[in-house]
């Protein structure tokens, strides 16, 4: 698609997003307050916390290396073009595999949630079981299975010497799986922030309009974006080339997801008054905050022309 290569704004956006991806993971890797956390929580050694932290460290290291590769591959795409296609594809595959490792590193957390649910069935009421499934167990299982499988399949299918149709299909699935996963996990974080023993109650929403807006943008906004991403993936999953895609749809998904992260980050900076489990999760334990830079890539895509009937882009 010629417009993609000619868009200066898109090139700058890609470079900034790659830098943000690297810097956020650099910060996460060298934020060491978590060391010894397994002895501080509860006043004694917690194997569950120890396992989570060590597994997450593996994932953070994988993302950090992926960030270094991303910093390297973007200039190849922007300035050297097809002459380094083979090398660029190999680097991109490496980034995808390392990103998959990060998501797979969350599997021990999912396993612990399943164990705690099964071992506590005798104590839980029916409502308690449903809450556990909805707000902890299911989101943890989905995030440790859906994105990494999609990423690994994309890495396998990404080959410059073969047709693009399978790579395009799995790239669309990756996008849809990310949005759906974020809807599940962030919605669960909000529910835990307003319910349960440490929850702030419904007043945390009704007394603070920006909290209500963040909650609604999570519950309904991310859900709508997830449905649209699935619709788009289904509509274009048989596309043979990038020229057949309406990249404005990709722009909507990328921009919408990025604005969600950007709004929730800025809402604490400008309006934050009362700390809660929501902010502890979103600001303190969220390794995806780099996505607040995504609008720099999504917005240029919104202004690309719609593909023509013959698969080529319409002339402007």
Protein Blocks (a to p, Z undefined) as FASTA:
>chain_A
ZZlmmmmklmmmmmmmmmmmmmmmmmmmmmcklgoklmmggoiacfklmmmmmmmmmmmm
mmmmmmmmmmmmmmmmmmnmmmlmmmmmmmmmmmmmmmmmmmmmmmmmmmmmmmmmmmmm
mmpcfklmmmmmmmmmmmmmmmmmmmmmmmmmmmmmpcfkbcfklmmmmmmmmmmmmmmm
mmmmmmmmmmmmmgcjkbgbjmlmmmmmklmmmmmmmmmmmmmmmmmmmmmmmmmmmpfb
fklpcfklmmmmmmmmmmmmmmmmmmmmmmombgcfklmmmmmmmcklmmmmmmmmmmmm
mmpccddfkopacdZZ
